[in-house]
Amino acid sequence: MTSLPGPAQHEPVLTRAVTEALAPRPGGTYCDATVGYGGHARLVLQAAPGARLFGLDRDAEALAASAAALAPHGDRVRLFQTAFSHLRSVLEPAGALPLDGCLADLGVSSAQLDRPERGFSFRRPGPLDMRMDTSAGQTAAQYLAEVSEEELIAVLRDFGEERYARRITRQILEARTQGPIATTSALAALVNAAIPRREHHKDPATRTFQALRIAVNRELEELERFLQVAPECLAPGGRLVVIAFHSLEDRMVKRRFRELAGKENGSGFRLLTKKPVVADEEERQRNPRARSAKLRAIERGPS
C-alpha cells in the first residue's frame, strides 16, 4: 500500500509574506481555505498562540496529511472537506465567523503532482483523472470524451494560454474516435504530436494539462464565488490573503480587491498590496513552484 504524501514533500510558498499579510494575533480566528498539506496553517498557529484555525480542502488525501501535521495543535484546529467557495456555509454553523484572517493558496501541491494515480502530471503515467475531489465530478478522461470542439479550443486557449489550441483539439477529437483517451501518457503523446518541434523548448503538454485541470475542477468559477463570499466573512480589521499562480486567477483577485477598496462603494476595505508580492530569487531557486506565485491582500476596515 502506498503511503500518503506528507507535508514534508510540499513546501509552502511565500511563507514570510503570508505571515506578514495575515498578521495573525493570539486568540484570533483564522481560515486556511485551501489548507492542503498544512504548511501555511502551521505557520499561523505557531505565530498566534491560542488562535483557532479552520481548514478547508476538496482533497481527502491532503486533509489526512494536514490532520497529521497539525495534530500537535489539538482542538485549535478543525478541518472540513469542501470547496473553498463554501466557506460561509461551513464556518457559520461551526461558530467560526467572523474571521480575523483568511488565506487561499490556489496552487496545486507538488505532492498531488507526484502521485501518478491522481493524473495531474504528464511526467508520470497514470489514469487521466485530475479531480481535486476524487469522489465527485467528471474525470479529465470523461471530460475529453464529451467536450465539444469549440469548448475545448476555448479551454486550451484561455486557461492554458496555448497558441496551438486548434491543432491539439483536432488531434484529441480524431484520437477519441478510435477509443477513450484514458491515461496521462496518451494525452501527452497527442499534444506532443500536435505541436511543431521548434516549440519543444519545454514539455509541450504543460499548458494543456494546466487548462484541463482548471476546467475539470471549475477552478475559476470556484474562485469567483470565493471572492464574493470571503470578504463578508471577515471581522473589522480582518484580512484576506490570496496567492495566485495563473494570470487569469491573479486578474480576478486584483479586480475584486480593487472593487472592494474603491471609495465609491463605501465598503471600507483597504488594499494592503498595491502590487502583488512575489518570491525573491533565493526562494525561486529553492522552490520552483514559487516562481509564478503572486500574493495580494486586503483588510476590512472598522465597522
Buried (B, 14 or more C-beta within 10 A) or exposed (E): EEEBBBBEBBBBBBBEBBBBBBBBBEEBBBBBBBBBBBBBBBBBBEBBEEBBBBBBBBBBBBBBBBBBBBEEBEEBBBBBBBBBBBBBEBBEEEEBBBBBBBBBBBBBBBBBBBBBEBBBBBBBEBBBBBBBBBEEBBBBBBBBBEBEEEEBBBBBBBBBBBEBBBBBBBBBBEBBEEEEBBBBBBBBBBBBEBBEEEEEEEBBBBBBBBBBBBBBBBBBEBBEBBBEBBBEBBBEBBBBBBBBBBEBBBEBBBEBBBBBBEEEEEBEBBBBBEEBBBBEEEBBEEBEBBEBBBBBBBBBEEE
